[in-house]
Amino acid sequence: MNDIRRTILWVIFGFSLVLLWDKWQMHNGRQATFFPAPASAPAPAAAGSAAAPAAVPGASVPVAAGGQAGVPGQQAPAASAAPAKRERVEVATDVLRLVFDSEGGSLTQAELLQHSDLADKSRNFLLFDESAQRVYLAQTGLIGGDFPTHKTVMSVVPGARALKDGENELTVRFESPDLGGVKLVKTWTAKRGAYDLAVKHEVVNTGTAPVSPKLYLQLVRDGNKPAGESSFYSTFTGPAVFTQDKKYQKVEFKDIEDNKADFQKESDSGYVAMVQHYFASAWLLPEGAKREIFMRKVDANLYSVGMITALDTIAPGASKALDARLFAGPQVETNLEKLAPGLELVKDYGWLTILSKPLYWLLDQLHKLLGNWGWAIVALVLLLKIAFYWLNAKAYASMAKMKAINPKIMEMRERLKDKPQQMQQEMMRIYREEKVNPMGGCFPIMIQIPVFIALYWVLLSSVEMRNAPWIGWVHDLSAPDPFFILPVLMTLSTLLQTALNPAPPDPMQAKMMWIMPLMFSVMFFFFPAGLVLYWLTNNILSIAQQWIINTRMGVPPQFNLPKFK
């Protein structure tokens, strides 16, 4: 009866670990790792329906295409008497190909020339896009009157459209018509090798009375998961806010829809961002500039996050300029740290950030030394095993003692199998006399678990793994092994490690010790090769250390094969 109870408890314990991991994933804004819900978002609406931000007191909000007003009862801006012709403007640097819409001077497409598409590696990755399949835009405009917004068609000032040899930057300039006594001049500046764009907003008072406009900057995105996302692990997709007071705050699209979004609404620091696996976009304002932060559902499957900042009162004939920056690119942690405080947090490690950041730094240093991310992973795991050598030694020494007395335990269990109470007492006596702690092999390993989970998130989140080769057949550490060689080796190493451990006295527990590794190994056939390489390296080093310690203690390595009769 006790054996059945222990077996049930082991099963409950195993499933509890899975459920706890899933809840931890969901708590950190991700879907469940092992049982993620399928994305079932409707197709995005037309890009033109992206409305301006929610109104601020006394501000007029532009009307979205399709007749959607920002706030009922407030007036839309007057149409320009002589509207400019709407056109698309395409520019290119060494790392970006950008497409702007002269309607609002908005950024409607951003192609990352040094990153391939996840689903089709023959194409470059599109971060921003405006198509029937997806919508992801960066928009700005003015509120507080009948002023130019992202729905105002602007004139395009002629200029260079490609970065030439010897040039370090190019600009795209949009000029709005006079609306409400105000003219908005928007200048985008792209620099060589940079994923952040400078955006200068110059507001000119062309009327006869002072004006006090407010500038809004927003990111509009559909609520769908990025194409090509794995169904075996999940990463966060959605808006995020950073302020110095509350730090990094991410919000699920569902919370915005249900009016449950929890984030700091006002600040004089930080940024707003849209985050997805490996890539992000963010609006940055100068530190000290007061801003209102908003998130809202724009349409059936469109969401926006943005900031509103007040400009000083502008006298007739005067102008006021405000500089902002838009980041749109890969989550390279070392680059993000240089752009703005806290921007590197869009590369989300969850609650293990305090461990993950130094692990990433060490991995980056090893890559600089070795020149290969795959070998850097192997070297990092080796260094961690060295750092935890004495903890592991204690664990394996305890396992070796357990293996040495295992024959005595098995003989006693067979002799007293009909006397469970006496069997328990006799087992405790043997442990006491042999000075063996049955849990001695668990505690040292449990202490290391947070470190290895943190390293898991480092490898899963690092865009540097995309298209990074290791050796031979592994050409992309962020994609599953095409021939499943690494997952097969990892499964075999896991089984070998199980065979080297002392078999539990309870036959049912012994069976579970073999079934659970096999169940979890299945997932690794669909995990990125870099993650599988990390686990495989860890297993091989653990087996080697266990083998050496057992030999030194006079306990010859012995394979405890399962008995499923």
C-alpha positions in Angstrom: 0.0 0.0 0.0 2.8 2.4 0.8 4.4 1.7 -2.6 1.2 2.7 -4.3 0.9 5.9 -2.3 4.5 6.8 -3.1 3.9 6.2 -6.8 0.8 8.4 -6.7 2.8 11.1 -4.9 5.6 10.9 -7.5 3.1 11.3 -10.3 1.4 14.2 -8.6 4.8 15.8 -8.0 5.9 15.4 -11.6 2.7 16.9 -13.0 2.8 19.7 -10.4 6.2 20.7 -11.7 4.8 20.9 -15.2 1.8 23.0 -14.0 4.0 25.3 -11.9 6.3 25.9 -14.9 3.3 26.7 -17.0 1.9 29.1 -14.4 5.3 30.8 -14.1 5.3 31.2 -17.9 1.8 32.8 -17.9 2.7 35.0 -14.9 5.6 36.4 -17.0 3.4 37.3 -19.9 4.1 34.2 -22.0 1.8 31.4 -23.0 2.2 28.0 -21.3 5.5 26.4 -22.3 4.2 22.8 -22.6 0.5 23.4 -23.5 0.3 26.7 -25.3 -3.1 27.8 -26.5 -3.3 28.2 -30.3 -3.5 31.7 -31.6 -6.9 32.4 -33.0 -6.9 36.1 -33.6 -8.9 37.4 -36.5 -7.2 38.8 -39.6 -6.0 42.4 -39.1 -8.1 45.2 -40.3 -6.9 47.6 -42.9 -4.1 49.8 -41.9 -6.0 52.9 -42.5 -8.2 52.2 -39.5 -5.4 52.9 -37.1 -6.8 55.8 -35.1 -5.0 58.4 -33.0 -4.6 58.0 -29.3 -7.3 58.5 -26.7 -8.3 62.1 -26.2 -6.7 64.3 -23.6 -8.8 67.2 -22.1 -9.6 69.8 -24.6 -8.0 67.9 -27.5 -9.5 67.0 -30.8 -8.9 63.5 -31.9 -8.6 62.6 -35.6 -11.2 60.4 -37.2 -9.9 57.1 -38.4 -10.7 55.7 -41.9 -14.0 54.0 -42.1 -15.7 56.6 -40.0 -14.4 55.6 -36.6 -14.1 58.6 -34.3 -11.5 58.8 -31.6 -13.9 60.1 -28.9 -17.6 60.7 -29.5 -18.7 64.3 -29.5 -15.3 65.7 -30.5 -14.7 67.3 -33.8 -12.3 66.0 -36.5 -9.7 68.4 -38.0 -10.7 70.4 -41.0 -9.6 68.9 -44.3 -6.8 70.6 -46.2 -8.0 73.0 -48.9 -5.4 71.7 -51.4 -4.4 68.3 -50.3 -1.0 67.0 -51.5 -0.8 63.8 -53.5 -0.5 60.7 -51.3 2.6 58.7 -52.2 5.0 56.0 -50.8 8.6 56.9 -50.2 11.2 54.1 -50.1 14.7 54.7 -48.6 17.5 52.3 -47.8 20.6 52.2 -45.5 23.1 49.3 -45.1 20.8 47.6 -42.5 17.3 48.9 -43.2 14.9 49.3 -46.1 12.1 51.7 -45.0 8.8 52.6 -46.6 7.0 55.8 -45.5 3.5 56.9 -46.3 3.1 60.6 -47.1 -0.3 60.3 -45.3 1.0 61.5 -41.9 4.6 60.8 -42.8 4.2 57.4 -41.1 6.6 54.5 -41.2 4.7 51.6 -42.8 7.4 49.1 -43.6 10.8 48.2 -42.1 12.8 45.5 -43.7 15.8 44.3 -41.8 18.4 43.6 -44.5 20.7 41.5 -42.2 18.1 39.2 -40.8 16.2 36.6 -42.8 12.5 35.8 -42.4 11.8 32.9 -40.0 9.4 31.1 -42.3 11.2 31.8 -45.6 15.0 32.3 -45.3 15.2 33.5 -48.9 13.5 36.8 -47.9 14.6 39.5 -45.5 12.7 39.9 -42.2 9.9 42.5 -42.2 9.3 44.1 -38.8 6.9 46.9 -39.8 4.4 46.0 -42.5 1.1 47.2 -43.9 -0.6 44.4 -45.8 -3.7 42.2 -45.8 -1.9 39.7 -43.6 -0.5 42.0 -40.9 -0.3 45.6 -39.7 2.5 47.1 -37.8 3.1 50.9 -38.1 4.8 53.8 -36.4 2.7 57.0 -36.4 2.9 60.5 -35.0 0.7 63.7 -35.1 -0.7 66.6 -33.1 -3.8 66.9 -31.0 -5.2 69.8 -29.0 -6.9 71.4 -32.0 -7.6 70.9 -35.6 -3.9 70.2 -36.2 -2.1 67.8 -38.6 -2.3 64.2 -37.5 -1.2 60.8 -39.0 -4.3 61.0 -41.3 -3.1 64.3 -42.9 -1.6 63.9 -46.3 1.8 65.7 -46.4 4.2 66.9 -49.1 7.4 65.1 -49.6 10.6 67.2 -49.9 12.9 65.8 -52.6 16.2 64.2 -51.4 18.4 61.2 -51.5 16.7 57.9 -51.1 19.7 55.6 -50.6 22.8 55.7 -48.4 25.8 56.1 -50.7 29.4 55.1 -50.1 31.1 57.6 -47.8 27.7 58.9 -46.4 26.7 58.2 -42.8 23.1 59.4 -42.8 20.1 60.3 -45.0 16.9 62.2 -44.3 13.3 62.1 -45.4 11.3 65.3 -44.8 7.5 65.7 -44.8 5.6 69.0 -44.6 1.9 69.2 -43.8 -0.5 71.9 -45.1 -1.7 74.6 -42.7 -4.4 73.1 -40.4 -5.8 75.0 -37.5 -3.1 77.6 -37.9 -0.4 75.0 -37.5 2.1 73.4 -39.9 4.0 70.3 -39.0 7.3 69.4 -40.5 8.5 65.9 -39.8 12.1 64.9 -40.6 13.2 61.2 -40.3 17.0 60.6 -40.2 18.5 57.2 -40.6 22.2 56.5 -39.9 24.6 53.9 -41.2 24.6 50.7 -39.2 21.8 51.9 -36.9 18.4 50.6 -36.1 17.3 53.8 -34.3 15.8 56.6 -36.4 15.9 60.3 -35.3 12.5 61.9 -35.8 12.3 65.7 -35.5 8.9 67.3 -35.2 8.9 71.1 -36.0 5.6 72.8 -35.3 5.1 76.2 -36.9 2.4 78.6 -35.8 1.1 80.0 -39.1 -2.0 81.6 -37.5 -2.7 84.8 -35.6 -3.2 83.3 -32.1 -1.0 81.4 -29.8 -1.4 77.6 -29.9 -0.6 74.8 -27.4 -0.5 71.5 -29.4 0.4 68.1 -28.0 2.5 65.6 -29.9 1.5 61.9 -29.9 3.8 59.0 -30.9 2.2 55.6 -31.3 2.9 52.1 -32.4 0.0 50.2 -34.0 0.1 46.5 -34.4 -2.3 43.6 -35.0 -2.7 41.1 -32.1 -1.4 38.0 -34.0 1.6 36.1 -33.1 4.6 36.4 -35.4 4.6 33.9 -38.3 6.8 30.8 -37.7 6.5 30.8 -33.9 7.0 27.3 -32.3 4.0 25.6 -30.6 6.3 23.9 -28.1 7.6 27.0 -26.4 6.1 30.5 -26.2 7.5 34.0 -26.0 5.7 37.3 -25.2 4.2 39.4 -28.0 2.6 42.7 -27.1 3.1 46.2 -25.8 5.4 47.2 -23.0 6.2 50.3 -21.0 9.3 51.3 -19.1 9.5 54.1 -16.5 12.1 54.8 -13.9 9.4 54.4 -11.2 7.8 51.1 -12.1 10.5 49.8 -14.5 9.5 47.3 -17.2 5.8 46.6 -17.6 4.4 44.4 -20.3 0.7 44.0 -21.1 -1.2 41.3 -22.9 -3.4 42.3 -25.8 -6.2 40.5 -24.0 -5.8 42.8 -21.0 -6.1 45.9 -23.2 -9.3 44.5 -24.8 -10.7 43.8 -21.3 -9.7 47.2 -20.0 -7.4 45.5 -17.4 -4.1 46.9 -18.6 -2.0 47.8 -15.7 0.9 50.3 -16.4 2.1 53.7 -15.3 0.1 56.4 -17.1 2.3 59.4 -16.6 6.1 59.8 -16.3 9.0 62.0 -17.3 11.2 59.1 -18.4 11.2 55.8 -20.2 9.7 54.5 -23.5 6.8 52.6 -25.0 7.4 49.5 -27.1 6.0 46.6 -29.1 7.8 43.4 -28.3 8.0 40.0 -30.0 10.5 37.2 -30.2 13.9 38.5 -31.1 12.7 41.9 -32.3 11.1 45.1 -30.9 10.2 48.7 -31.7 10.1 51.6 -29.3 9.4 55.3 -29.2 12.0 57.2 -27.2 11.6 60.8 -25.9 14.3 62.9 -24.2 14.6 62.2 -20.5 12.8 64.8 -18.4 10.0 65.4 -21.0 6.7 64.8 -19.3 4.5 62.3 -21.2 1.2 60.6 -20.9 1.2 56.9 -21.7 -1.7 55.1 -23.4 -2.7 51.7 -24.7 -5.9 51.1 -26.5 -7.7 48.7 -28.8 -8.1 50.5 -32.1 -10.1 48.0 -34.2 -11.2 44.4 -34.3 -7.6 43.2 -34.1 -5.5 46.3 -33.9 -3.9 47.7 -30.7 -1.8 50.8 -30.1 0.7 51.9 -27.4 2.0 55.4 -27.3 2.9 58.6 -25.6 1.5 62.2 -25.6 3.8 65.1 -24.7 2.8 68.7 -24.4 4.6 71.4 -26.4 5.1 74.9 -25.0 2.7 77.6 -26.1 3.8 78.7 -29.6 3.3 82.4 -30.4 2.1 83.4 -33.9 4.9 83.2 -36.4 7.1 81.2 -34.0 8.0 77.5 -34.1 8.8 74.7 -31.6 10.9 71.6 -32.4 10.9 68.3 -30.5 13.3 65.4 -31.2 12.2 61.8 -30.7 13.7 58.5 -31.7 12.2 55.3 -33.0 14.0 52.0 -32.5 13.0 49.2 -34.9 15.3 46.2 -35.0 16.8 43.1 -33.3 17.1 42.7 -29.6 20.9 42.8 -29.4 21.3 43.5 -25.7 24.6 45.4 -25.9 23.2 47.8 -28.5 20.0 48.4 -26.7 21.8 49.4 -23.5 23.5 52.3 -25.4 20.3 53.7 -26.8 18.2 54.4 -23.7 18.0 53.3 -20.0 16.1 50.1 -19.6 15.7 49.5 -23.3 17.6 46.2 -23.1 14.7 44.9 -21.0 12.6 44.3 -24.1 14.7 41.2 -24.4 12.6 39.7 -21.6 14.1 37.2 -19.2 11.3 37.4 -16.7 12.0 37.2 -13.0 15.4 35.6 -13.6 16.8 38.8 -15.2 19.3 39.2 -12.4 20.9 35.8 -13.3 20.3 36.0 -17.1 22.1 39.3 -17.8 25.5 38.2 -16.4 25.1 34.9 -18.2 24.5 36.7 -21.5 27.5 38.9 -20.9 29.7 35.9 -20.3 28.3 34.2 -23.4 29.0 37.3 -25.5 32.6 37.4 -24.2 33.1 33.8 -25.1 31.7 34.4 -28.6 34.2 37.2 -29.1 37.0 34.8 -28.0 35.8 31.8 -30.0 34.0 33.4 -32.9 31.2 30.8 -32.9 28.0 30.9 -30.9 27.7 27.1 -30.8 31.2 26.7 -29.2 30.4 29.7 -26.9 27.4 27.7 -25.6 29.6 24.6 -25.0 32.3 26.7 -23.2 29.7 28.5 -21.1 28.2 25.2 -19.9 31.7 23.9 -19.1 32.4 27.0 -17.0 29.2 26.6 -15.1 30.0 23.0 -14.4 33.4 24.0 -13.1 31.8 26.7 -10.9 29.3 24.2 -9.5 31.8 21.3 -9.3 31.8 20.9 -5.5 28.0 21.1 -5.3 27.8 18.4 -8.0 30.5 16.4 -6.3 28.5 16.3 -3.1 25.3 15.2 -5.0 27.1 12.5 -6.9 28.9 11.3 -3.8 25.6 10.9 -2.1 24.3 9.0 -5.1 27.3 6.7 -5.1 26.7 5.9 -1.4 23.1 5.1 -2.2 24.2 2.8 -5.1 26.7 1.1 -2.7 23.9 0.2 -0.2 21.3 -0.5 -2.8 21.8 -4.3 -2.8 21.2 -4.3 1.0 18.1 -2.2 0.6 16.7 -4.5 -2.1 17.4 -7.6 0.0 15.6 -6.1 3.0 12.6 -5.0 0.9 12.2 -8.5 -0.5 12.5 -10.0 3.0 10.0 -7.6 4.6 7.7 -7.0 1.7 4.7 -8.1 3.7 5.6 -5.9 6.7 5.6 -2.3 5.3 5.9 -0.6 8.7 8.9 -2.8 9.8 10.4 -2.2 6.3 10.3 1.6 6.7 12.0 1.3 10.1 14.7 -1.1 8.8 15.4 1.3 5.9 15.8 4.2 8.2 18.2 2.2 10.3 20.3 1.3 7.3 20.5 4.9 6.2 21.5 6.0 9.7 24.2 3.3 10.1 25.6 3.9 6.7 25.4 7.7 7.1 23.5 8.1 3.9 21.0 10.9 3.3 18.4 9.8 0.6 17.9 13.5 -0.4 21.6 14.3 -0.4 21.8 14.1 -4.1 18.8 16.4 -4.7 19.5 19.6 -2.7 22.9 20.5 -4.4 21.3 20.1 -7.8 18.2 22.1 -6.9 20.3 25.0 -6.0 21.7 25.1 -9.5 18.2 24.9 -11.2 17.6 28.7 -11.3 21.0 29.3 -13.0 20.3 26.7 -15.8 16.7 28.0 -16.3 18.2 31.5 -16.6 20.6 30.2 -19.3 17.7 28.6 -21.0 16.0 32.0 -21.4 19.3 33.6 -22.5 19.6 31.1 -25.4 15.9 31.3 -26.3 15.8 35.1 -26.3 19.1 35.9 -28.0 18.6 37.1 -31.6 22.3 36.3 -32.2 21.3 32.6 -32.4 19.3 33.3 -35.6 21.1 31.9 -38.6 24.2 31.3 -36.4 25.9 28.1 -37.5 27.7 25.6 -35.3 29.3 22.7 -37.1 28.4 20.5 -40.1 24.6 20.1 -40.4 23.7 22.8 -37.8 23.4 26.0 -39.8 20.9 27.8 -37.5 21.1 27.6 -33.7 17.6 29.2 -33.4 15.9 26.5 -35.5 15.4 22.8 -34.7 18.1 20.3 -35.8 17.1 19.4 -39.4 18.2 15.8 -39.0 17.3 15.5 -35.3 20.8 14.3 -34.4 21.2 16.6 -31.4 17.8 15.6 -29.9 18.6 11.9 -30.4 22.0 12.3 -28.7 20.4 14.3 -25.9 17.7 11.6 -25.3 20.4 8.9 -25.2 22.5 10.9 -22.8 19.5 11.5 -20.5 18.8 7.7 -20.5 22.4 7.0 -19.8 22.4 9.5 -16.9 19.3 7.8 -15.5 20.9 4.4 -15.8 23.9 5.6 -13.8 21.8 6.8 -10.9 20.8 4.4 -8.2 17.5 2.7 -8.9 14.7 3.7 -6.4 13.8 0.8 -4.1 10.2 1.1 -5.2 9.7 -0.6 -8.6 7.0 1.8 -9.7 9.2 4.8 -8.8 12.0 3.1 -10.8 9.7 2.9 -13.8 8.8 6.6 -13.5 12.4 7.5 -13.4 12.7 6.2 -16.9 9.3 7.3 -18.3 9.6 11.0 -17.3 12.9 11.7 -19.1 11.5 10.0 -22.2 8.4 12.2 -22.1 10.3 15.4 -21.7 12.9 14.4 -24.4 10.2 14.4 -27.0 9.9 18.2 -26.7 13.6 18.7 -27.6 13.0 17.4 -31.1 11.2 20.7 -31.8 13.4 23.0 -29.7 16.1 25.3 -31.2 19.4 23.5 -31.8 21.2 25.9 -29.5 19.0 24.9 -26.5 19.4 21.2 -27.3 23.2 21.7 -27.6 23.2 23.3 -24.2 21.3 20.4 -22.5 23.4 17.8 -24.4 26.6 19.4 -23.2 25.3 19.6 -19.7 24.3 16.0 -19.7 27.7 14.8 -21.1 29.7 16.8 -18.5 27.4 15.5 -15.7 27.9 11.9 -16.8 31.6 12.4 -16.9 31.7 13.9 -13.4 29.5 11.3 -12.0 31.6 8.5 -13.5 34.8 10.0 -12.0 33.3 10.4 -8.6 31.9 6.9 -8.5 35.2 5.4 -9.5 37.1 7.4 -6.8 34.7 6.3 -4.1 35.2 2.6 -5.1 31.7 2.3 -6.5 32.2 1.0 -10.0 29.8 2.6 -12.6 26.8 0.3 -13.0 23.9 0.6 -15.4 20.6 0.1 -13.7 18.3 -0.9 -16.6 14.6 -0.6 -16.2 12.4 -3.6 -15.4 8.9 -3.2 -16.9 7.6 -6.6 -16.1 
